[in-house]
Structures are given as C-alpha cells and as structure tokens.
Amino acid sequence: MIPGQAFVVEPWAIRETSLVLDRLAQTESVFALSNGHIGMRANLDEAEPNGLPGTYLNGFFESRPLPYAEAGFGYPEAGQSVVNVTDGKIIRLLVDDEPLDIRYGVIRSHERVLDLRAGVLRRVLEWESPTGVAVRVTSVRLVSFAQRATAAISYRVEPLGDATNVVVQSELVANEPLPAASNDPRVAAALESVLQSERFEGHGTRALLVHSTRASKRRTACAMDHVIDGPSGTRIRDAEVDPDLARVTAAATLEPGEHLELVKFLAYGWSSERSVPAVADQVDAALTEAMHRGWGGLVADQQEYLDDFWAGADVEIEGDEQLQQAVRFGLFHTLQAAARAEGRAIPAKGLTGPGYDGHTFWDSEIFVLPALTYTAPAAAKHALRWRSRTLDLARERAALLGLEGATFPWRTIHGEECSSYWPAGTAAFHINADIADATVRYVNATGDEDFECGVGLELLVATARLWRSLGHHDARGAFRIDGVTGPDEYSAIADNNVYTNLMAQRNLRAAAAVVEKHSERSRKLGVDREESAGWRDAADAMVLPYDEALGVHCQSERYTDHQRWDFDHTAPEQYPLLLHFPYFDLYRKQVVKQADLVLAMHLRGDAFTEEEKARNFDYYEQLTVRDSSLSACTQSVIAAEVGYLELAHDYFAEAALLDLDDLEHNTRDGVHIASLAGSWIAAVCGFGGMRDHDGQLSFAPRLSQRLTRLRFRLGYRGHCLTVDINHERVTYALTDGDPLPIRHYGASLTVKPGTPARRAIPKLQQRPAPSQPAGRAPASTMAGDRPAAP
C-alpha cells in the first residue's frame, strides 16, 4: 500500500491489509459495528493492544455535575456521558502457553475487511508466537440489524505447522480501564468504574452480568452463550464469573488440518426502571432467540436487511473510485447509527466512540435525517418520535427561560440540556426550527398523515410557540429574533441570524398550515385561529438583514461591519481556532467556523435569487475556515448550485473522506456521522441538484469534470425513484407505482413507471471560483490517490 494510506480502494468494502499500531484508535472507529441500539468499536478480538476500548448502548449514560466558576439562573446543572458498558467482544487465545499479542512474535499477515453489503467485520491473522508456533485466526463479527439486542462473533483457530495446543477464553468484562481524557472539548469526559455489580451468574457456556450506574441509576445486562466445535478431546470448562468478569474456556490439541471454532452469541439490554430480574430475563430471552436462529441465520438475516436497504439507497459514482467507496461507507455508518435506535437519539458519533460524550446535536435533524428520510424513512420517523417523547423536558426548559412552547436542548442524551456554555448551547435556538424542518421533510417525503396529525402537529405547534415568544414585532412591525446563536459557533448572541430567522419562518408557516389542516386535533392543543394568524404575521414580517453596499446578506445584523479575522497571520497549526484563541476574539471578527448563511441557502433556497446565492457564496467562502466537520458537505452543495463544480467535488471528497483519511485527526473518538451522511447530501443535493421545498421534489443536476456518471435511488411517497446523470443528460425512472410529478431545472415533469424520462442538462457558464482563507482550501482528491483493490 502507499505510505500514509490506511485502506484499499474498492467499491463495497473497507480493507486494511496490514496492522499499524499508531492507527488502532482510528480503525477501531472506522470498522465499528452498530445497529443504533448496540455499538461495538473494532477492538481486536484479544482486547490488547487497543486505542480506546468501547461498547455502547444507545441512551445509556452516567450523570455528572457541571461545575461553574460563576453560576447563573437557568444554567444546566448536570451533564450526561455515554458509558463504556460490559465488553463482550473479548476472545483471548493462548498458543502453547503463549498469549496471542500482536506486539510480540511475528505477524505473517493481517487483514480486516468491513463488508458493506454483508454488514460484518472479517479478520484473518497469521501469527507466529515468540516460540515459533504459527496459527491462523479467522473471526467474523456482526451486530444484528434483524435482532436488535444481539451481536455475535465466529472465531476459528487452526495450526499452520505441527500439532499445537490452543486455549480459547471468551469473556465478558465490565469497567475496562480507559485512556485519560484530553483537553479537547470535543472529547468525552473521563469516567472511571462507573458500573456497580448487581448480579453475576454462569452455568455451562452461558454467563450473565448485570450492572447499574451510580448516579443516573440506569441498569444494564449482558449475557453470552457459545457453540464450540473442536476435535475429539476438546475440553470445555463451565463459565467462571465474578462481579466484573465472566469467562468460558475451551482447550484442544489441534493436529494439522484440524481447527477449534467458537461461535459467541451476545445479548444486551438496559432500563432506567425495570428490576434486576426483569433486565436479566430480557437479555436471556434475546440470547435464546439468537441461539435459536444460529450463526448462519443471523448472517443471512443481516444480508437480507442490507440487500433491501441498498436496493433503495445506493449511490453509484463513476470517475472517482475513492468517492464511490466513501459515499457507501458514509451511508453504511449512517444506517448503523439509526436503524434500530427506536426510541433513542442519534448521537453525533453514532455508537462508534465516546466523542462529544455520546450526545446528539442539531446535526441529527439537519444532516442525518435528510439522508435517512429518503433512504430509511422508518429510522427518521423513530428519531423524530424520540424528540416528541422529550417534549415535556423541552417545555420545562422553555418555562425556565421565560418562554412559551418548547426549547429543545443543543446537546443531550436523554433530553435535558447538557451544555454548560450557554452562548453556544442555550442561545442556539435554531435547534427548534431544525426539528420542525425535519418533521416537515419527513411528512412531505412519506405522506405519513398519521404522523403529521400526531407527533408532527405537536412538534410544530410547540416550536412555533417558542418563536412567537422569543421574537417580537418592533416599532415598524418587523419581526425580530434577537440575541441568538446560529450554526456558526464563532459568532454568538447575535440579532437576526438569517439562518435562524429563515428556518423559524418556515417553522411558523408550517405550523399554521398543519393547524388549519387538522383543526380538531389542534383545538385539543389549545391552538385557535388568532394564535395561528399570529404565526403567519410573524413569518411574513421576518427580518432578513442585507448589506446593500456589498450586495450580500448579513449572516446576522451588522455582521459585515465587523473586522475581518487576520487569516494571513494565523498559522496552520492554530486551527481549529477554538483551541488557540478566546471566543471573545472570535465573536468580534468576521470568521466563520462552519456554513451558516450558506446553509440557509441550501435549506431555504426558495428565499434567495440565483444572483444572491452566487454573491453570498463568494463572500462567505473567503471567511469560512471549516473548523467543523459539518461544513464541507453544505459548501459542496451550494458550490455545485452556483457553478463551481470542481470546488464542489473537493468539498464532497472532504466530507466523504473525513474518517477514512482521518482528516481532522480525531476519528479515534468515533466517526463523524453528520459528515458521512453529508456525503450523501453532497452527491444527491449537490451534483444531483435535489431539493424538496414545500413538498415539491425538484432536480438541477450537473457533474464535475472528474465524474462521468452519478446514479442514485431515493424513496419518495411510496416510489423508488432512480436518477441517472451524465454530463449531457439525466434520466428519471420509476419501476412501479403511480406517476410522480417532479421539476427539472424549474420545468414540470411527470415520471411514469416503466417509461424513463430523459432531459438535457443546460450548459454552464464558467466563472472563476472564489478563494478560501489562507491555508484553508479543501484538499484536492483525485481517483488513484489510494490503491485500488487487487
């Protein structure tokens, strides 16, 4: 492989052909498996060495106090941190009394493959012990999409020489030691020995550990059982258990051609209310069902689940093999983060690492749910249902702040605000409109009227009430929303942030429309005509700051009057700026952490003219430093729309390759789910030109010169629409269902099943692309930078 590159380029797999200890933490995140309920980092089977051990359950956290030097009324009092629960991945091997440890002896070969179609992680290791005895170890690991509480591992060892004595130890381990936390605020808080033992037992090859957290009082159980196949004389020792450890051991003498195989079945569960017996019985039942289905059945179910997903979600790219691999990798991890999250949030890192303490942010609604809405709508629906279940907490938060409606948290696991820095947390009220936007998008894309008149109506009413009480009509009748923080966290407590105001405007109008549509249900929520008319009035009078002299929209009021950041005298090692400069200085200058006004032009493109989009993009491109992984995909979308196709390609690549190439050097803490979902957005909304404003699906596709073809599928109101693009034309096709009306470059078009519709792509008038701040241009990636599959 080329030095510095971790993975082979191939269309349906992520393959590592050698083991590099310095990359362990990154690859543990990249190869992590999850189903949205259980998450397992790709720690080596033998547990050591490791970069960062990790097994997580969605929603399972420990509470901790949030200290303040100077506390204030309304400050959140407690934080929440994801917990590394009982590790069931561990399978240790002794070869003629020598423990398998890749730091000793000789690694003859080592390969790991994340199979994106089969949904499994495969590992093949040929290792020679310090005493010269060689074995081959083959393992396959899965976290089941079909059985939410289940994971399983197939582990096989065989000698590569003479008869060999082997011992396999399969373990459950709680309270694993974790590395010390860094000073980076994006890294998780350090929590030690969080789990308290409540029950431990074992019989035969089956074992159970039950623990609870000290402060949050959450209870978790993990159980394991085994099917062991070995030669005659194989000895299996019954499970040994203590409060934090369970172990099942098998020993055999393997002649050449023989093997010892162990299939390990795992079940996980947790509850904040159920008793020890109830949680123990829950995982026992899940484990029994997994054993009943068997290893072969679990593998087949996994394949079937993913076959169905890819049939309606795949993105095919010709001309850039790296992007083809990366966009599928991104979709796979997006699915893993949400597929079986039922009733829980989608964390920013999914369940691949403890970054950001396992919290969910606005990333979920604005970056992850758009991809899921059109590819896995049931997962998007569950994510919005989770928000609705936290409405009481959001209403309490609003009341504490003296507001009506609901104030959703900027960062949380359970539903309470967990940000101790209120200018970025509490003041980022746009999260409420982001949730409303995701709600409207889901209803538009699915036509789910039951959801609309239930969960959707409640969310839209609660968020509309928030905006009406947070903003006010000034003396001239204009509706202002003052003192808030938009998506750009290098600006705070600003008046009339354009993104916030435009998203609030859509929120208010959508709420008024759904109230009118479902009037009887709305009356039960206390909404009358006067209230909904007030929402429409506020939306119609919304302030949108504009700098007439510069001919651009202000990110917020008077933003363009601020002094520009001194980019020329900012060294490359001083990025990200938040780790090297005080927020006080950042807030006073024109410097953009991540797309803000540009994000508004994507999500509310209906509020800007084409000329305004081009001028705005040119202006803010020179200020945006992308110190957030949330920015590149949005910059790609708008760069493509305004005609900077090669720049769009570079931003697409940056979003898609963020974790595969560890571009921000922090993939060790978990993959960046929003950026990975953003690679789908860059493909479909950028080069595909897809928009869904007010239920009108439209396309304006155009490819960069480095791409020869883009083909993607998406679900829309019961249809599976295929969009196939080259440089000259686009083909829209439906396999079945009713005709689907769409728009192509503004012209109405009805796509009929079995009759593909082909349309020409207008020629583009080229113009020079704008520059970025010194040293902050996107890395240009071309196909061939990483080795292709042999």
N, C-alpha and C positions, 0 to 999 in steps of 0.2 A: 504494500500500500504506500501511497505518497506520504512522506513525513508530515505530521500535523493533522492528518485526516483520520477520523475515528471509524468511519463506516463506509462500506462499499455502496456504490450507487446501483440500485436495482429497483424495479417498479413496485414490487409488492412485499418487500422485506427490508428490515434494518439489520445489517450483518456486520458483526465485529469478528475479524479473523485473527486477532492477537489480543492478549490481555495486557493493558498498560495500567499499572497501579495508580499513576497520577490521574487517570481518568475514571477511577472507580466510582466516585460520587456522581459524576455526570452520567455515566452509563446506567447506574442504578435508577436514575430518574427516567432516562430515555427508554429503557427496557421495562419500566414498571408496568404491572398489570393491575387492572381495576375493573369494576363493573358499576361504579358510582356508589356502592354500599361498602365494599371491601376494597382496600388498596394495598398492594404489596410492592415495595421497592425491589429492584432486581439485585438484592444482595446475593452473593454467591451461596450455593447450597450449604456449604460448610461454615457459613456465617463470618469467617475471618479469612483474610483481611476485609475491611469494609470502609466505605467513605462515610456513610450515615445510615445506620440501621433504621428500618421503618416498616411498620404495618399499621394501617389506619382504618377506622370505621367512621363513615360519614356521620357527622353530628356528635361524635363522642369527644368530649373536651374536658379540660380541667379549668376551673375558675381561679383567678389570681387578682389581688388588689392592684389598682392603677395608682401609683404614687404621684403626687403633685407637690411641687415646691410651694405653689400658691394656688390653692383650690378655689373654685368659683361655683356659684349656683348653676346647676344643670350639667356639671361635668360628669361624664360616666364614672362610676365608682369601681367597676370590675372589668377585667379583661378575660378573654377566653382563649385557650391554647389547645390545639389538636394534640392528642396523646398517642404516643407510640404504644400500641396495645400488644398483647401476647403474640410473640413471633412464632408462627407455625411453619415457616419456610425451612427451618434448620434441619439438615440431614448431614451428619458427620460420618466420615469414613476413615477407618484405620486399615492400613495395608501392611501385613506382617508387623503389627505393633507401631507402625509409623503413621501419625495422623496426616491426612491429606491437607496440605497447606501450600498454596502455590508460591509462597515466599521461599520455600525450601525444595530441594530436589530439582528436577528438570521438567519444565513444561514442553513436551514434544509438540503438542498442538493444542489450541484452544479456540473454539468458535462459539459465539452466541448469535442467535437469529430470532428477531421479533417478527413473527409471521402475521402480516396484517390481514390476511384472508382467513387464516385458521384461528387467530386470536390466542396464540400460545407463544411462550418463550422457550426456545430449544437451546440446549448447551451440550457440546461434545468436547471432552477434555481427555487428552492422553498425557499421563503424568508418570514420571519415574521418581520413586522415593529416593531419599538420600542413601539408602542401602542398595539401590539398583533394581528394585522390583517395579515393573511397569503395569499400569492398568488403564483401561478406557472407561470413563464415566459418561453416561448419556442421561440427561434429565430433560423432562418436558414439564412446564409449569403452566397452569391456567387458573384464572379467576372467572367463574362461570357467569355468563350473561343469562343463561336459562334458569339456573338455580341461584337466587340472589345471595344466599348465605354461604355459598360453597366455593371452596378452592381445592385444587388437587395437584399432586406432583407425582410423576412417574420417574423413578430413579433406578438406574441399571448400572452395575459394575461387572466388568469381565477382565480376566488377566490377559496380558499381552506376551506372556512368556510361560514359564513353568507353573506348576501348581502354586497357588497363592492363598494365604489365609486372609480373609477380609471380615471386618466387623462394621456394620452399619448402625448408626444411632440416630433415630428420628425423635425430634424434641419439640416441646412447647416451652418457650422461655419468656417470662414476664420481667419487666423492669430492667431491660437491657441498658448498659451504660451508653450514654450518648456523648458526642464531642461537645466541647464548650461552645457557647454561642458567641458570635462576633458582634461588633459594634454597628453593623449594617442594620438599619431599622426594618429592612425587608426580610430579615432572617427571624426565625422563631425564637421566642423566649425559651430559656433553658429550664426544663422541668425534670427533676430527679425523683426516682422512686415514687411515682405518682400513684401506682396501683397497690391497693391493700387486698391481701388474700382473704377470700370469704369461703371458698370451698375448693378442695382438690381431691381427685379420686382417679383410680385406674383399675382396669381388670382386662386381662388378656392383652390385646393390642390396642385397646381403646383407653383414652385418658381425657380428663376434663379439668380445666382451671377456670375458676370464677373470681373476678376481682372487682373492686369498686374504687372510684376516685375519692380523695379525701375531702375536697371542697365542693365540687359540683354534684357529688352523690350519684354519679352515673355508674351503672353496673354492667360489666361485660363478661361474656363467657366464650371460651374457645375449646373445641373438642376435636380430637383426632382419632382416626382408626386406619387400619392398614390391611392390604392384601400383599402377602410376601410369597415369592416364588423362588426357590433355590434348589440346588442339587440334593440328593439324598444325604442326610446327616446335618442339614441346616438346622441350627438351634435358634429358637425364638424365645427371648426372655420376656415375661409379662411386664406390663408397664410399671415403672417406678415413678412415684410422684412425691413432690413436696410443695410448699405454698407457691413458689415461683418457677417450678421446673417439673416437666413430665418427660419421660424418656421410654421409648420402646427400642429394644436392641435385637439385631439378628446377626448371627455369625455363621460363616461357611468356609469350607476349603474348596476353592474353585480350580478344577483341572482345566487345561487348555480347551477352549470351545464351550465351557460352561459359564453361567452367569448367575448373579444374585439380583433379583428385581424386587423393588418395593414400590407399591403404589400407596401414597399417603392422601387420605381424604380429610379435609378440614371444614369445620363449620364455625361461623362467628355470629354473635348477636349481642345486642345491648339494649338497655332500657333505663330510664330515669325513674320508673315507677314499679315495675314488676319485681317480685321477690326473687331470692336466690334459686329456689326450686323451679320457679316459672322460667327464668332465663336459662337455667341448666336444661330443662326439658325442651325448650325451644331449639337449642343447638343440637341436642341429642336427636330430635326428630329430623332436623335438617341433615345431620350426618347419616342417619339411617337411610334417608331418601337418596343421598349421594352414593352410598354404598350399593343401594338397590339399582341405581342407574348404571353404576360401574364406570370405570375409566373410559372404555370405548364409547359408552353412551354420552358421557359428558363432552368428549371430544367431538362426537357427531353433532350434538346439540349446539355446541359453540360454532361449528362450521355452518350449520343451517342458519343460525341467527345472523351471522355476518354475511352469508350469501344474500339474504334478504335485504340487509342494510345496504350493501354495495350496489345491489341492483337498482336502488332508487337514489343513491347518493354519490356515486363515483364521479370523479373529475379526471378526465383524460387530457394529458398535455403532450404535444409533440414539438420537439425543438429544444427542450431543456430537460434532460433526464433527472437532474437534481431536483427541479421543481416538481416533476412528476412524483418522485419518491416522497418529497417533503410534504406535498399537499395531502397525499394519502395518509402519511404519518400524522399530520395535523388532524385530519378527520377522525382517524382511529382514536387518538387520545381525547378528542372532544367527545366522542361517543363513550369512551371509557369513563369519563368524568361524570356522565349524566345518565347513562342508560337505565340503571337500577337505583338511582338516587332517591326514588319515590319517597316523598315526604321530607326531603332534606335539601339543603342548598347545594350549589355547585361551587366549590372552593376555587380560588384563583390558581392554585396548583393542582386542582383535582385532588386525587388521593395518591400523588406521586412523591410527595415530600412535605416537610413541615413549614415551608416558606410562608411568610405573612401569617404565621400561627394557624394556618388552616382556614383563614377567613374567606368569606365571599364578599365581593365588592360589586360596584355597578358594572364591572367587566362582564358579569354574568348576563345581564339583560341586553347590553349593547353590542357585545361581541360574540358571546357563546350562543345565546338563544336565537339570533338570526340564522346561524348555521343549522342549529337543531330544528328550528321551525320548519325548514324546507327539506330536511333530510331524516329527522327522527322526531316528529311532532309530539309524540306521546311524552318524550323526555322534556320537551319545552313546556308542555302542559303541567307536568308534575312540578317543575321549577317554579312556575307561577302559582300553583296551588300552595307551595311552601310559603311563598310571600303572603298569600292570603291568610295562612294559619298564624302568621306573625302580626296580623293587623292590630290585635289588641295591644301588643307591645308598642307598635308604631303609634297608635292613638295615645297611649300613655306618654310617650316621648313628646309628641306634639303638645299635649296639655302641659307638660312640664315646661316647655319652651313658650307657653302662652299662645299657642296656635291651634287652629281647628284642623279637623281631618286627621291625617296620619303623617308622621315623619319617620320614614324608613332609615335604618342605620347605614352609614357609609361603609363600615366593616363590621362583620359579625359572624358567628357560627349559629347561634340559637335564635337570634332576633333582637337582642339588646345592642345598643351602640357600644362598640369596644374601642373606639379611637380616643385616646387621651389628648390628641392635638386638635382642638375644636375648629381652628380655621380650615383645616383640610377635611375634617370629619363632619361635625355637626353642620357647618356652613355649606357643605356640598349638597345642597337641597336638590340638585338635579337628579339624584338617585330616584326621587319620587316620580319624576317625569320619565325617566328611563324605564321604570317598571311599567308605567302606563303605556309607553311606546311598545314594549314587548308584548303587552296584553293585546293592544290593537293589532299588532302584526300577526300574532297567533290567530286571532279571530278572522282577520282578513284572509290568511293563507289556508285556513282549515274550514271556515264556515261553521265552526262549532258554536251553535246558538245556545245550547245548554250551558256551556262555559261562559258565554257572553252575558247571559242574564243572571248568572250566579256569581262566580268568582270574579269575572271580568267587570261586571257592574260595580261590585263592592270596591274593587281596587281603583277604578276610575273615579268613583264618587269621592272616596277618601282622599285621593291625591288632588283632585280638583279643589276640594275644600281647603287643602293645605295652601295651594297657590293663591286662592282668593283671600286668605287671611294673612299670608306672608307679604303679598304685594299690596299696592294701594293706587288709587287714581290721584294724580297730582292736580294742581290748580287748573291746569289746561285740559284735564280729562284723560291724559295719557296714563297707561297702567305701568307702574314701575315695580321691579323686584330688586331691592337694594340690599347690599351687604352680604352677598353670597359668593361662593367659590365654584367656578366652573370646572370642566375637566382638566384644564391646565393648572397643575398644583404649584407652579412658580408664580401664580397670581392668586390672591386671596382677598376675601371680604370686599368684593368689587360691586359696583352698581350696574345693574342691567347687563349682565353677561349674555351675549347674544345666543349662545348655545342654550343656556338655561331658559331664557325667555321664549325662544322658538319652540323648545320642547314642552315648556309649560303651556304655550299657546295651543299646540296640538292636543295636549292632555285636556285642557279646558273644553275645547271643541268636541273632542271625542266623548267626554263625559256628558256634555249637553245632548249629543246625538243619541247616546245609548239610553239616557234617561227618557228621552222622548219616545224611543222605540219600545222600552219596557216600562211604561208609566206606572202600572200597578205595582210591580216589584219595587220601583223607585220610591213610591209613596211609603212603603214599609221601611225604607231607609231614611225617611224624613225629608226627601227632596221634593220641593214644589217648583212651580213654574218660575217664580221670582228668583229662586236660587239659581236655577239653570240659566235663566236670562242674564244673571249677573256674571256667570262664567263666560257666556258669549261676549258680553260687553268688554270684559277684561281681555279676552283673546283679541278682539278687534282693535283694542286700543293699546296693544302691547308695544313698549318702547324697544326699538332696534337701532342702537347707536351707529351712526355713519359719519365718516370723516369726508366732508365734501372736498376739501383741499387735496387730499391724497386719492380720493375716489375709491376708498375701501371701507368695509365695515370695521368698526372697532370691536375688538374681542370683548371689551366691556367699555363702559362710559369713560371717555378721555384716555383710553389705553394708549392710543397713538401719540399722545403728548408726553408719555414717559420717556426717560432717557434710554437709549439702546444699550444693551449689555456689551461690554468690551470683549467681543469674541476674539479679536486679533491677539489679545494678551491673556487669553485663557489657554493653558497648556492642555494637551490631550489627556494627561493623567489626572486632570482636575474634573473630568467627567466621570460619573454623574455629578452635576453641580451641587446637589443636595448634600453630598458627603464632604464638600470642601468649602462651601460658602453659607453664610447665615441666611435663613429665609427672609429676614428683614431686608437684605440687599436684593435678593431675587424678586421680592414683591414690588420693589420700586422701579424695576427696569423692564424693558421690552425684551423678554426672553421666554420662550415657550417650551415647557417640558414635553408636552405631547399635544397632538392635534386637538384643537378646541373649536375655534371658528371654522377650521377646515372640516372637523367632524360634523358641525352643524350643516355644512354644505352637502355632506353625504346624506345624513338622516332627514334633513329638511331642505333638500334640493329644490323642492317646489316653491321655496320662499326667495330664491335668488335667480337672477337672469344669468345667461351663459357668460355675458361680459363681466358681471360681478364676480362670478366664480373664478374666472381666469385672473382678474386683478387681485382678488383676495388671496388666491393661492400663491401668486408671485410674491406678494408682500409677506405673508406669514411663513413661506418657505425659507426666507432669509433669517427668520428668528427662531425656528424650531430646531431644538438640539436632540430630540428623541432620547431623553433620559428615562423614558418609559417604554416598555415593550408594547404598549397599546397604540403607538403612533404610526408605525410603518405601514400597517395594512390600510389605514384610512388615507394616508398620504398617497399610497398606491392607487386607491380608488379614484381620488379626485385628480391626481396627475393623469390618469388614463382618460378621465372625462374631459379635461381641458386640452388634451392633445399631447402631453409629454409622455409618450408611450415607453420610451427606453428608461426614463426615470421611474415610471410606474413599475416596470419589470424589476428594477433594482430594489425598490421598496417591497415588492411582492417577495422577492428572494430573501430579503432581510427578515420579514415576518415569518416566512416558512422555515428558514434555516436557523432560527434563533437558538433552538435547543440542540439540533443535530450538530451544529458547528459551535455551540456554546458561545455565542457572540457577546453576551453580557457577562460571561464568566461566573454565572450564578445558577446554572442549571442543576448544580449539586443539590439545591434546596427544593427541587421539583420543577417540572416543565411549566411553561407559561401557556396555560390553556387558552387565554384570550387571544394571544398572538397566533397560536396554532389554529384556532377557529378563524382567526383573521386571515389566514392563508386561503381558506375557502372564500371569505368575503372578497379578498383581492382578486381571486380568479373569477368569481361569479358576478360580483358587483363592479369590479374594476374592468377587466378585459371583456367580461360578459355584458357589462353595462346594465345589469338588472336593477330595477327599482320597484318598490311596491308602495307608492304613495296613495293613501286613502282607498286601498283595495284595488288599485289599477296596476296590474303587472305590466312592466314595460322593459324594453331592452334597447341598448345602443352599443352593440359590441364593436370592438376594434382591438387587434393584436399588435404587440411589439414585433420588431423585425426578428427577434430571436425565437419567436414562437411561430410554428407553421400551422398549428391546429389546436383548438381548445374545444372539448366536448364535455358537457356536464348534464346531469339529471337533477331535477328537483321536483318535490311534491307540491301541488297547489290545488286545493279544493277537490281532492279526490283524484286528480290527474297526476300522471307521471310525465312531465314534460322534458324532452331532450332538446338541448340547444347545441348545435354543431357549427363551429365558427372557423373560417379560414380568412385569408386576407381580402378576398373578393366578396364573399357572400356568407350568409348564415342560413342554416336550415332549422326550422322548428318542427318537432314531430311529437305526436301522441300515439300511444299504442292502442288505447281504448278509452271508453268514457264518452261524455258529451263534448261537443266543440268548446274550445277555450278561447275567449277573446283576450288579446294582448295588444300591446303597441310596439311598433318597430320604428325607432327614430321619430316618434311622435305620430306616426300613421297607424290607424286602426287595422287590426289583422285578426282573423279568426282561424285558429288552427283546428283542423278536423282530424279525427282518428283515422289512421291509415293513409292520410294524404299530406305528406310533408309540405310545409310552406317554405319556399326559398326566397330570400330577399338580398338585394345588393347592399354592400356596406359603402356609404359615401366616402369619397376621397377626403383625406385630412390635409388641411393647410398647415404646414410645418412652421414652427417658430422656435427660437432658442429658449431652452428651459432655464428657469431661474437658478441661482446659486444657493448653497446652504451656508450656515455659519462655518467659519474656518475649521477644518478637520472633522466636520460632521456630515459630509456627503455619505450616502449609502454605499456599502461595498458592492462593487460591480461583480456579479457572479455569472459565469458562463458555463454551459454544459461541458463536462470534461475536467472540471476542477478537482473532482473526486473520482476515484477509479470505478469503472463500471463493473458489473458482475461478470465473473469469468464465464 
